[in-house]
Amino acid sequence: MITKDWTLPETILKYPGTRKIFDDAGLHGCGGAAGPHETIEFFSRVHGVPLEKLLADLEDAKDAPAAGYREDLGGVLYRRFFRSVIVE
């Protein structure tokens, strides 16, 4: 069972079909193919998605086929921003 304490990469790598749920909630290309290293609970707060709904949707998507990941401009910009924040 997926819980609020799982990280996005942990979830997406174990259940690739969940990537679409995160993308639909606003993840898109951020953080690369496995998403940024943050918990599902943090993601739900930042993206304004009710945690219980997000967890239910992720559970429903566990057996879904993997959605193809295509890096977009958001992913590239996110990585550059993230790296600059860490360096400072």
N, C-alpha and C positions, 0 to 999 in steps of 0.2 A: 504494500500500500504506500502510495506517494504521500509524504507529509510536508508540512510547511517548512521544515528544516532542511529539506533536500536542496541542493544547489541546482541551478539551471543546467550546467554541464552534466552533472550526475543524472538528472532526469532525462535529458535529451539523448545522452549516450546510451543509457539503458533502454529507453523507450523512444526511438527516433520519431515515431508518429506524433509525439507531444510537441514537436517543434512548431507545427501549425497552430496549436493553441496559443503558444507564446507569441507567435507572429501576429495572430489575430488580435491579441491583447496589446500590441504595440512594440514588440521586440524587434521585428524586421531583421536587418542585418547586423545589429549591434552585438559585439562580442565574438564575432566569427561563427562558425558552424555550430558550435556547442553553446553559444551564448556567453554572457559575462558570468564571472564567478560571484554570484549572489544567490541568496536563498529565495525560495518561492514566496515566502512571506514578505520579504523586502520588495520583490518584483510586484506583488499585488498592491502594496501600498504606493509605490512609485507610479504605477500605471493606473491606479484607481479602479482596480478590478476586485470585487469582493472575494476574499480568500476562499471561502467555502465553495463558491461557484467555480473558481479557478481550479481548486483541487478536484472537484467533481468532473470538470471538463477534462482534466489531465488523466484521471482514472479511466474515463470513457475512451480516451485516445491511445491508451497503452498498446492496444493491438492494431492500431491503424498503420497503414504503410507509411514509410518515411517520406516526408515531403522533400523535394529537391531543394537544396540550399544554394542560393545564388547571392554572392556578396554584392551589396549595393553601396551607394555613396554614404548612406548612414553608417554602415559598418566601418568603412574606411575612416570617416571623420571621428567616429566614436573612439576607435583605437588610438588615433593621434591625440585626441583630447585626453584620454585616459593615461597614456604614456607621459604626456606633459605634466599632468597633475602629480604623478608618482615621482618624476624627476625633481620637481620643485620641492 
